[in-house]
Amino acid sequence: MRSKAQPGRPRVGLALGAGGARGWAHVGVLRRLTDLGVPIDCVAGTSIGALIGAVYLAGRLELLEDLAGSLDWKQLARLFVEVNFPRSGIITGRNIERFLQELIDVEKIEELNRPYAAVATDLQTHNEVVFTRGNLIEAVRASISIPGIFTPAQSGRHRNLVDGALVNPLPVSVLRAMGAVQIIAVDISLRPGTGIEPPQAQGEQGEPEATPPERSTRADDLLRKLHKQLSQLSRTAGIDETIRKRTKRSSELSIFDVLTQSTRIIEDQVTRSRLLADPPDLVILDVNMPVLDGFAVCQAIKTNPFTAKVPVIMLTAQVDVDSRVMGLGLGADDYLSKPFHPRELVARIQTRLRAKEQADDLRAQREQVRLTFERFVAHEIVEKLLEDPTRIELGGAETIVTVLFADLESFSTLCENADPSTLIDVLNRYHMLLVEHVKANGGTVDKFLGDGLMALYNTPLPQPDHALRAVRTALTIREALVDFHRQLDPLFRLDVNFGINTGKAIVGNIGTPDLMDFTAIGDTVNLASRLQGMSSNSQITISEETHRLVADAVNAERVGPRVVRGREEPVTTYLVLGLR
């Protein structure tokens, strides 16, 4: 009977990555998660991670530990050594299959106590194959089949399956597809090649200080023992030696070395690319690790722009101040010395995740600002708004603004005679030209109005010369249209008429938190629209208040008083002739 996630809590998934003999470290992780009481609702594994995950869900983890602790190289040889030249793999895998059947003692994936997935690679299609149902032994056998060492596995319609590490060494994406909301990913594939050398603490004589040994665990002992035995296997069993005799130098890499190292290179690259696409929420690092220590890994994470924001907690038995300072100096967000109580680690994880959530919310706000304004607002205004995203909230306030309306003359008549697709293309080109000049003069495109647009100045940021900016926008558009019309069929050469007014308006965001419209409403806006309607032949009509603000810089001709629709009293207007 499969267990289900407790109501009210997120579904937790565990991703066990590829890594050859280092995969025995997964056992230690599983033991620690159990000690901490961390609920695991589903498991996905690749290669050795698929094997360990299957054993865990079958309830046979203790048996695996006992077997691993008692295996010697002769027993390992009987499992792995099945020389099979010159077929598609050195090892047939039949002995491994029998071993897995005895160890796991579960036939179907569906019989496991929780959802499980094993990742393999289809050599023919180059695609990822995910086993979530069917024969469990076949799924594990396929996932662990290192190319060239094991013959490809077969399962159902898939005839040539090899190690899943070639396509998905750390199956986080698989767990997301299985519905996991919170994912614990155990990556054991990291190797040198980052270009970063780990810093070394210096003793009194300038020599590197010895690293204090970490507290040993049963899983640690198993890992070291098995790694040593597996490294000796090919040599002691005679296969590796036979191959070496065919080479001129015994120091040359064996076929086992070449194939496994090649696979590991692929694992590294695929893991890195996938983690960049879907970075973790938090990384827990031990300091003392084989090949590449925690300091170097932390530095690599924090210097990569794609992962620099990921919080890192370092765990170590090194309690000296220099080590702590080194870890924090490399970018670690927290540093916890062993031994520690599990509750303290959980508390620190929760603290870092809350801080990350707040930072993510702030970045989301910034992105909302960018999406709201970037297409229609000058770049410098967007950058200022990003400094204070709280400006982009529902609501509004009374503000002095200058409003510009621009509209194509006789566009309705053109619609009756022009081809629709061509008409839309020309209209879009007109709009692009208008927007370009509005943004160039620091204006904000409020909205498109069919064949025209509305733009605002002095908002969302103050602009002391807002009225002049609006007038200059209209003038530069009118000048640009001269060259623009040379590119168009005479049928589409239309005048753009302008109306500009300055005054008080209610300015703000109207709508919902997810879909809002930054706009201005009020009589000032209405009058600007009316002035545009009074213009013809590319005229720029401005109000008396706008003229008062720009009179020193603009040549304008007084017209009026003129009757304006919706107003009882006539208004004085001005036609802009140019700049002084």
C-alpha positions as CSV (number, residue, x, y, z in Angstrom):
1,M,0.0,0.0,0.0
2,R,1.5,3.3,-1.1
3,S,1.8,6.0,1.5
4,K,0.3,9.5,0.7
5,A,1.5,12.9,1.6
6,Q,0.0,14.3,4.8
7,P,-2.8,16.7,4.1
8,G,-1.8,20.3,4.4
9,R,1.9,19.9,3.6
10,P,3.8,20.1,0.3
11,R,4.7,16.9,-1.5
12,V,8.3,16.1,-0.9
13,G,10.5,14.4,-3.5
14,L,14.0,12.9,-3.2
15,A,16.3,13.0,-6.2
16,L,19.3,10.6,-6.0
17,G,21.9,11.4,-8.6
18,A,24.4,9.3,-10.6
19,G,28.0,8.9,-9.5
20,G,29.3,5.4,-9.6
21,A,30.8,4.0,-6.4
22,R,30.2,7.3,-4.7
23,G,26.6,6.5,-4.8
24,W,26.9,4.7,-1.5
25,A,26.8,8.1,0.0
26,H,23.1,8.1,-0.8
27,V,22.7,5.5,2.0
28,G,24.1,7.9,4.5
29,V,21.7,10.7,3.3
30,L,18.7,8.4,3.6
31,R,19.7,7.4,7.1
32,R,20.1,11.1,8.1
33,L,16.8,12.1,6.6
34,T,15.1,9.3,8.5
35,D,16.7,10.4,11.7
36,L,15.5,14.0,11.1
37,G,12.0,12.8,10.4
38,V,11.9,14.3,7.0
39,P,8.9,12.9,5.0
40,I,9.7,11.5,1.6
41,D,6.7,11.1,-0.7
42,C,8.4,10.0,-3.9
43,V,11.8,9.1,-5.1
44,A,13.6,9.4,-8.5
45,G,17.0,8.1,-9.2
46,T,19.6,7.9,-12.0
47,S,22.2,5.1,-12.3
48,I,23.4,4.2,-8.8
49,G,20.8,6.6,-7.4
50,A,18.1,4.5,-9.1
51,L,19.5,1.3,-7.4
52,I,19.7,2.9,-4.0
53,G,16.2,4.4,-4.3
54,A,14.7,1.1,-5.3
55,V,16.3,-0.7,-2.4
56,Y,15.2,2.1,0.0
57,L,11.5,2.0,-1.1
58,A,11.6,-1.8,-1.0
59,G,12.5,-1.6,2.7
60,R,15.9,-3.4,2.2
61,L,18.3,-0.7,2.9
62,E,19.8,-2.4,6.0
63,L,20.3,-5.6,4.0
64,L,22.2,-3.6,1.3
65,E,24.4,-2.1,4.0
66,D,25.2,-5.5,5.5
67,L,26.0,-6.9,2.0
68,A,28.1,-3.9,1.1
69,G,30.1,-4.2,4.4
70,S,30.8,-7.9,3.8
71,L,31.7,-7.8,0.1
72,D,35.3,-8.4,-0.9
73,W,36.8,-8.1,-4.4
74,K,36.2,-11.7,-5.2
75,Q,32.5,-11.4,-4.5
76,L,32.4,-8.2,-6.5
77,A,34.2,-9.9,-9.4
78,R,31.5,-12.6,-9.5
79,L,28.9,-9.9,-9.9
80,F,30.6,-7.6,-12.4
81,V,33.2,-9.7,-14.4
82,E,31.5,-11.3,-17.4
83,V,33.9,-10.7,-20.2
84,N,31.9,-10.4,-23.4
85,F,34.2,-9.2,-26.2
86,P,33.5,-8.0,-28.8
87,R,29.8,-7.4,-28.2
88,S,28.1,-4.1,-27.1
89,G,29.4,-4.3,-23.6
90,I,32.2,-5.9,-21.6
91,I,29.7,-7.1,-18.9
92,T,26.4,-8.8,-19.8
93,G,24.7,-7.7,-16.6
94,R,23.0,-11.1,-16.0
95,N,24.8,-11.6,-12.7
96,I,23.8,-8.1,-11.7
97,E,20.2,-8.8,-12.5
98,R,20.1,-11.9,-10.3
99,F,21.8,-10.0,-7.5
100,L,19.2,-7.2,-7.8
101,Q,16.3,-9.7,-7.7
102,E,17.6,-11.2,-4.5
103,L,18.4,-7.9,-2.9
104,I,15.2,-5.9,-3.8
105,D,12.7,-8.8,-3.8
106,V,10.0,-6.6,-5.5
107,E,8.8,-7.4,-9.0
108,K,6.8,-4.3,-10.0
109,I,7.5,-0.6,-9.4
110,E,3.8,-0.3,-8.4
111,E,4.5,-2.6,-5.5
112,L,6.9,-0.2,-3.8
113,N,5.5,1.7,-0.8
114,R,5.8,5.1,-2.6
115,P,6.0,6.4,-6.1
116,Y,9.4,5.7,-7.8
117,A,11.1,6.6,-11.0
118,A,14.3,5.4,-12.6
119,V,15.9,7.3,-15.5
120,A,17.6,5.6,-18.5
121,T,18.8,6.7,-21.9
122,D,17.5,5.2,-25.2
123,L,20.6,4.9,-27.5
124,Q,18.5,4.9,-30.7
125,T,16.3,7.9,-30.0
126,H,18.8,9.7,-27.7
127,N,15.8,10.4,-25.4
128,E,15.3,10.2,-21.7
129,V,13.3,7.1,-20.7
130,V,11.6,7.3,-17.3
131,F,10.3,4.1,-15.6
132,T,7.4,4.7,-13.2
133,R,5.6,1.4,-13.8
134,G,6.5,-2.1,-14.8
135,N,9.4,-4.4,-14.0
136,L,11.5,-2.9,-11.3
137,I,14.7,-4.9,-12.0
138,E,14.6,-4.0,-15.7
139,A,14.3,-0.4,-14.8
140,V,17.2,-0.4,-12.4
141,R,19.3,-2.5,-14.8
142,A,18.7,-0.1,-17.6
143,S,19.5,3.0,-15.4
144,I,22.9,1.6,-14.2
145,S,24.1,0.4,-17.6
146,I,27.3,2.4,-18.2
147,P,27.8,2.4,-22.0
148,G,30.6,0.1,-23.2
149,I,30.9,-1.7,-19.8
150,F,27.4,-3.1,-19.5
151,T,25.5,-4.4,-22.6
152,P,22.5,-2.2,-23.3
153,A,19.3,-3.3,-21.4
154,Q,16.0,-4.1,-22.9
155,S,12.5,-3.2,-21.6
156,G,9.3,-3.4,-23.6
157,R,9.6,-1.4,-26.8
158,H,13.0,0.0,-25.7
159,R,15.7,-2.3,-27.0
160,N,18.9,-0.4,-26.3
161,L,18.8,1.3,-22.9
162,V,21.9,2.6,-21.1
163,D,22.9,4.8,-18.1
164,G,20.4,7.6,-17.4
165,A,23.3,9.9,-16.4
166,L,23.8,10.6,-20.1
167,V,20.6,12.7,-20.2
168,N,19.6,13.4,-16.7
169,P,22.2,12.7,-13.9
170,L,20.1,14.5,-11.2
171,P,16.4,13.8,-11.9
172,V,14.9,16.9,-10.4
173,S,12.7,17.5,-13.5
174,V,11.3,14.0,-13.1
175,L,10.2,14.7,-9.6
176,R,8.5,17.9,-10.6
177,A,6.6,15.9,-13.2
178,M,5.6,13.5,-10.4
179,G,4.0,16.4,-8.5
180,A,6.8,17.1,-6.0
181,V,6.7,20.6,-4.6
182,Q,9.7,20.5,-2.3
183,I,12.7,18.5,-3.7
184,I,15.8,17.3,-1.9
185,A,18.5,16.6,-4.5
186,V,21.6,14.6,-3.7
187,D,24.3,15.4,-6.3
188,I,27.5,13.3,-6.0
189,S,28.9,13.9,-9.4
190,L,30.8,17.1,-8.9
191,R,34.4,16.9,-10.1
192,P,37.4,19.1,-10.8
193,G,37.4,21.3,-13.9
194,T,35.7,24.4,-12.6
195,G,38.9,26.4,-12.9
196,I,38.8,27.2,-9.2
197,E,41.5,26.0,-6.9
198,P,40.3,25.6,-3.3
199,P,42.0,28.0,-0.8
200,Q,44.4,26.5,1.7
201,A,44.8,27.6,5.3
202,Q,48.5,28.2,6.2
203,G,50.3,27.1,9.2
204,E,53.1,28.9,11.0
205,Q,55.7,27.6,8.6
206,G,53.7,28.4,5.5
207,E,52.8,24.8,4.9
208,P,49.2,23.7,4.4
209,E,47.6,22.6,7.7
210,A,46.3,19.1,8.0
211,T,42.6,18.9,7.6
212,P,40.9,17.6,10.8
213,P,39.2,14.3,10.1
214,E,35.4,14.4,9.8
215,R,33.4,12.3,12.2
216,S,33.1,8.8,10.6
217,T,29.8,7.2,9.9
218,R,28.9,3.7,8.8
219,A,28.0,5.0,5.4
220,D,31.4,6.8,5.1
221,D,33.2,3.5,5.9
222,L,31.2,1.7,3.3
223,L,31.9,4.3,0.7
224,R,35.6,4.2,1.3
225,K,35.7,0.4,1.4
226,L,33.7,-0.1,-1.7
227,H,35.4,2.5,-3.7
228,K,38.8,0.9,-2.9
229,Q,37.5,-2.6,-3.8
230,L,35.9,-1.5,-7.1
231,S,39.1,0.4,-8.1
232,Q,41.0,-2.9,-7.6
233,L,38.5,-5.1,-9.2
234,S,39.6,-5.0,-12.8
235,R,43.2,-5.2,-12.0
236,T,42.9,-8.1,-9.6
237,A,40.4,-10.1,-11.7
238,G,42.8,-10.1,-14.5
239,I,40.8,-8.2,-17.1
240,D,42.5,-4.9,-16.7
241,E,45.9,-6.5,-16.7
242,T,45.1,-8.4,-19.9
243,I,44.2,-5.2,-21.5
244,R,47.3,-3.4,-20.2
245,K,49.6,-6.1,-21.6
246,R,48.4,-5.1,-25.1
247,T,49.7,-1.5,-24.5
248,K,53.2,-0.3,-24.5
249,R,53.0,1.5,-21.2
250,S,51.3,0.0,-18.1
251,S,50.5,3.5,-17.0
252,E,48.0,4.0,-19.8
253,L,44.3,4.2,-19.0
254,S,42.4,1.0,-19.2
255,I,39.2,0.6,-21.2
256,F,37.3,0.8,-17.9
257,D,39.0,4.1,-17.0
258,V,38.2,5.5,-20.5
259,L,34.6,4.5,-20.5
260,T,33.7,5.5,-16.9
261,Q,35.6,8.8,-17.1
262,S,33.9,9.7,-20.4
263,T,30.6,9.0,-18.9
264,R,31.4,11.1,-15.8
265,I,32.4,14.1,-18.1
266,I,28.9,13.8,-19.7
267,E,27.3,13.6,-16.3
268,D,29.1,16.8,-15.1
269,Q,28.0,18.8,-18.1
270,V,24.4,17.6,-18.2
271,T,24.1,18.2,-14.4
272,R,25.4,21.7,-14.6
273,S,23.2,22.7,-17.5
274,R,20.1,21.3,-15.8
275,L,20.9,23.0,-12.5
276,L,21.4,26.3,-14.3
277,A,17.9,25.9,-15.9
278,D,16.3,24.9,-12.6
279,P,18.6,26.0,-9.7
280,P,18.1,24.7,-6.2
281,D,16.5,26.7,-3.5
282,L,19.3,25.9,-1.1
283,V,22.6,23.9,-1.0
284,I,24.0,22.1,2.0
285,L,27.8,21.4,1.7
286,D,30.2,19.4,3.7
287,V,33.7,20.8,3.8
288,N,35.6,17.6,3.6
289,M,34.7,15.9,0.3
290,P,36.7,13.8,-2.1
291,V,38.4,15.5,-5.0
292,L,36.8,18.9,-4.6
293,D,36.3,20.3,-1.1
294,G,33.3,22.3,0.1
295,F,35.1,25.6,-0.1
296,A,35.8,25.2,-3.8
297,V,32.3,24.1,-4.5
298,C,30.9,27.1,-2.6
299,Q,33.1,29.5,-4.5
300,A,32.0,27.9,-7.8
301,I,28.3,28.4,-6.9
302,K,28.7,32.0,-5.7
303,T,30.8,33.1,-8.7
304,N,28.4,31.8,-11.2
305,P,25.8,34.5,-12.0
306,F,23.1,31.8,-12.5
307,T,23.5,30.3,-9.1
308,A,25.0,33.2,-7.1
309,K,21.7,33.9,-5.3
310,V,21.3,30.3,-4.1
311,P,21.9,30.2,-0.3
312,V,24.7,27.8,0.9
313,I,25.0,26.2,4.3
314,M,28.3,24.6,5.1
315,L,28.7,21.7,7.5
316,T,32.1,20.8,8.9
317,A,34.0,19.4,11.8
318,Q,36.5,22.2,11.4
319,V,35.7,24.5,14.3
320,D,38.6,26.9,14.0
321,V,37.9,30.6,13.3
322,D,40.0,30.6,10.1
323,S,37.9,27.9,8.4
324,R,34.7,29.7,9.4
325,V,35.9,33.0,8.1
326,M,37.1,31.3,4.9
327,G,33.7,29.7,4.3
328,L,31.8,33.0,4.9
329,G,34.3,34.9,2.9
330,L,33.7,32.6,-0.1
331,G,30.0,33.5,0.0
332,A,28.5,30.8,2.4
333,D,25.3,32.1,3.9
334,D,25.7,30.0,7.1
335,Y,28.3,27.8,8.7
336,L,27.5,25.0,11.1
337,S,30.1,23.1,13.0
338,K,29.8,19.4,14.0
339,P,28.4,18.0,16.1
340,F,25.1,19.8,15.9
341,H,21.5,19.0,16.8
342,P,19.3,18.1,13.8
343,R,16.7,20.7,15.0
344,E,19.4,23.5,14.7
345,L,20.1,22.5,11.1
346,V,16.4,22.5,10.3
347,A,15.9,25.9,11.9
348,R,18.8,27.3,9.9
349,I,17.5,25.8,6.7
350,Q,14.1,27.4,7.3
351,T,15.7,30.8,8.1
352,R,17.6,30.8,4.8
353,L,14.6,29.6,2.8
354,R,12.5,32.5,4.3
355,A,15.2,35.0,3.4
356,K,15.4,33.5,-0.1
357,E,11.7,33.7,-0.5
358,Q,11.7,37.4,0.4
359,A,14.5,38.0,-2.0
360,D,12.6,36.2,-4.7
361,D,9.5,38.2,-4.0
362,L,11.5,41.4,-4.5
363,R,12.9,40.2,-7.8
364,A,9.4,39.3,-8.9
365,Q,8.3,42.8,-8.1
366,R,11.1,44.2,-10.1
367,E,10.2,42.0,-13.0
368,Q,6.6,43.1,-12.8
369,V,7.8,46.7,-13.0
370,R,9.8,45.9,-16.0
371,L,7.0,44.0,-17.7
372,T,4.6,46.9,-16.9
373,F,6.7,49.7,-18.2
374,E,9.6,48.5,-20.3
375,R,7.9,48.5,-23.7
376,F,6.4,51.9,-23.3
377,V,8.7,53.9,-20.9
378,A,12.1,55.3,-21.3
379,H,14.9,53.1,-20.0
380,E,16.1,55.5,-17.4
381,I,12.6,55.7,-15.9
382,V,12.4,51.9,-15.7
383,E,15.7,51.8,-13.9
384,K,14.5,54.3,-11.3
385,L,11.3,52.4,-10.8
386,L,13.2,49.2,-10.2
387,E,15.0,50.9,-7.3
388,D,11.6,51.2,-5.6
389,P,9.1,48.6,-6.9
390,T,6.5,49.7,-4.3
391,R,5.6,52.5,-6.6
392,I,3.8,49.9,-8.7
393,E,0.8,49.2,-6.6
394,L,-2.9,49.5,-7.1
395,G,-4.3,53.0,-6.4
396,G,-3.6,56.5,-7.5
397,A,-3.0,60.1,-6.5
398,E,-3.6,63.6,-7.8
399,T,-0.6,64.7,-9.8
400,I,0.3,67.5,-12.2
401,V,0.8,65.9,-15.6
402,T,1.1,66.8,-19.3
403,V,-1.0,64.6,-21.5
404,L,-0.4,64.0,-25.2
405,F,-2.8,62.5,-27.7
406,A,-1.8,61.6,-31.2
407,D,-4.2,60.3,-33.8
408,L,-4.1,59.4,-37.5
409,E,-6.3,61.6,-39.6
410,S,-8.7,59.9,-42.1
411,F,-7.8,56.5,-40.9
412,S,-11.4,55.3,-40.8
413,T,-11.8,56.1,-44.5
414,L,-8.6,54.3,-45.2
415,C,-9.9,51.2,-43.5
416,E,-12.8,50.9,-46.0
417,N,-10.4,50.7,-49.0
418,A,-7.2,49.1,-47.9
419,D,-6.3,45.4,-47.6
420,P,-6.7,44.4,-43.9
421,S,-3.3,42.7,-43.5
422,T,-1.4,45.5,-45.2
423,L,-3.4,48.0,-43.1
424,I,-2.4,46.3,-39.8
425,D,1.2,46.3,-40.9
426,V,1.2,50.0,-41.7
427,L,-0.6,50.8,-38.5
428,N,2.0,48.9,-36.4
429,R,4.8,50.8,-38.1
430,Y,3.1,54.1,-37.3
431,H,2.8,53.0,-33.7
432,M,6.4,52.0,-33.5
433,L,7.5,55.4,-34.7
434,L,5.2,57.1,-32.2
435,V,6.4,55.0,-29.3
436,E,10.1,55.5,-30.2
437,H,9.8,59.3,-30.0
438,V,7.6,59.2,-26.8
439,K,10.3,57.1,-25.1
440,A,13.1,59.2,-26.5
441,N,11.6,62.3,-24.8
442,G,11.0,60.5,-21.4
443,G,7.3,60.0,-21.9
444,T,5.2,57.0,-20.8
445,V,2.9,55.4,-23.4
446,D,-0.4,55.1,-21.4
447,K,-2.4,53.2,-24.0
448,F,-3.1,52.7,-27.7
449,L,-6.4,54.0,-29.0
450,G,-7.0,52.2,-32.2
451,D,-5.2,54.5,-34.7
452,G,-3.6,56.7,-32.0
453,L,-2.1,56.7,-28.6
454,M,-2.1,58.5,-25.2
455,A,1.2,59.5,-23.5
456,L,2.0,61.0,-20.1
457,Y,4.8,63.2,-18.8
458,N,5.8,64.0,-15.2
459,T,4.8,60.5,-14.2
460,P,5.6,58.0,-12.8
461,L,8.7,60.0,-12.0
462,P,8.9,63.9,-11.7
463,Q,10.0,65.8,-14.8
464,P,10.4,69.6,-14.2
465,D,10.2,70.2,-18.0
466,H,7.3,67.8,-18.7
467,A,5.3,70.2,-20.8
468,L,8.3,70.9,-23.1
469,R,9.0,67.2,-23.4
470,A,5.5,66.6,-24.7
471,V,5.7,69.4,-27.2
472,R,9.2,68.2,-28.4
473,T,7.7,64.7,-28.8
474,A,5.0,66.0,-31.2
475,L,7.6,68.0,-33.2
476,T,10.1,65.2,-33.6
477,I,7.3,62.8,-34.7
478,R,6.1,65.3,-37.3
479,E,9.6,65.6,-38.6
480,A,10.2,61.9,-38.7
481,L,7.0,61.3,-40.6
482,V,8.5,63.2,-43.6
483,D,11.1,60.4,-44.1
484,F,8.7,57.7,-43.0
485,H,6.1,58.6,-45.7
486,R,8.7,58.3,-48.4
487,Q,8.7,54.5,-47.7
488,L,4.9,54.1,-48.0
489,D,2.4,53.9,-50.7
490,P,0.7,57.3,-51.2
491,L,-2.5,55.6,-50.0
492,F,-1.1,55.2,-46.5
493,R,0.6,58.6,-46.1
494,L,-1.6,60.1,-43.3
495,D,-1.3,63.1,-41.1
496,V,-0.8,62.6,-37.4
497,N,-2.7,65.3,-35.3
498,F,-1.8,66.2,-31.7
499,G,-3.5,67.6,-28.6
500,I,-1.5,68.5,-25.5
501,N,-2.8,69.7,-22.1
502,T,-1.3,70.2,-18.7
503,G,-3.1,70.1,-15.3
504,K,-4.1,67.9,-12.4
505,A,-5.1,64.3,-12.9
506,I,-5.6,61.1,-10.9
507,V,-2.6,59.0,-11.8
508,G,-2.0,55.4,-10.7
509,N,-2.5,51.7,-11.3
510,I,-6.1,50.6,-12.1
511,G,-7.1,46.9,-12.3
512,T,-6.0,43.8,-10.3
513,P,-2.7,42.9,-8.7
514,D,-2.0,40.5,-11.6
515,L,-3.3,42.7,-14.4
516,M,-3.1,46.4,-13.9
517,D,-3.1,49.4,-16.2
518,F,-1.0,52.5,-15.4
519,T,-3.1,55.5,-16.5
520,A,-4.4,59.0,-15.8
521,I,-8.0,60.1,-15.5
522,G,-9.7,63.4,-15.1
523,D,-10.6,66.7,-16.9
524,T,-7.0,67.3,-17.9
525,V,-7.0,64.1,-19.9
526,N,-10.4,64.8,-21.5
527,L,-9.3,68.3,-22.7
528,A,-6.1,66.9,-24.3
529,S,-8.2,64.5,-26.2
530,R,-10.6,67.3,-27.3
531,L,-7.7,69.4,-28.5
532,Q,-6.3,66.6,-30.6
533,G,-9.8,66.3,-32.2
534,M,-9.6,70.0,-33.1
535,S,-6.3,69.6,-35.0
536,S,-5.9,68.8,-38.7
537,N,-3.1,68.5,-41.2
538,S,-0.5,67.4,-38.6
539,Q,-1.3,70.3,-36.3
540,I,0.0,70.4,-32.7
541,T,-2.7,72.0,-30.5
542,I,-1.8,72.9,-27.0
543,S,-3.8,74.4,-24.1
544,E,-3.2,77.7,-22.5
545,E,-1.6,76.1,-19.4
546,T,0.8,74.1,-21.5
547,H,1.7,77.2,-23.5
548,R,2.4,79.1,-20.3
549,L,5.0,76.5,-19.3
550,V,6.7,76.3,-22.7
551,A,6.4,79.9,-24.0
552,D,10.1,80.7,-23.6
553,A,11.1,77.8,-25.7
554,V,8.3,77.3,-28.2
555,N,6.9,79.5,-31.1
556,A,3.2,79.2,-31.0
557,E,0.2,81.0,-32.6
558,R,-2.8,81.9,-30.4
559,V,-6.1,80.6,-31.6
560,G,-9.3,81.2,-29.8
561,P,-11.3,81.3,-27.8
562,R,-12.7,78.1,-29.2
563,V,-15.7,76.0,-28.3
564,V,-14.8,72.7,-26.9
565,R,-17.3,69.8,-26.6
566,G,-18.2,69.1,-23.0
567,R,-17.2,72.6,-21.8
568,E,-19.6,75.6,-21.1
569,E,-16.9,78.2,-21.7
570,P,-14.7,78.6,-24.7
571,V,-11.0,77.9,-24.3
572,T,-7.9,79.6,-25.6
573,T,-5.6,77.3,-27.6
574,Y,-2.3,77.6,-29.4
575,L,-0.9,76.0,-32.5
576,V,2.8,75.0,-32.1
577,L,5.0,76.3,-35.0
578,G,8.4,75.1,-33.7
579,L,11.1,75.6,-31.1
580,R,12.7,79.0,-30.6
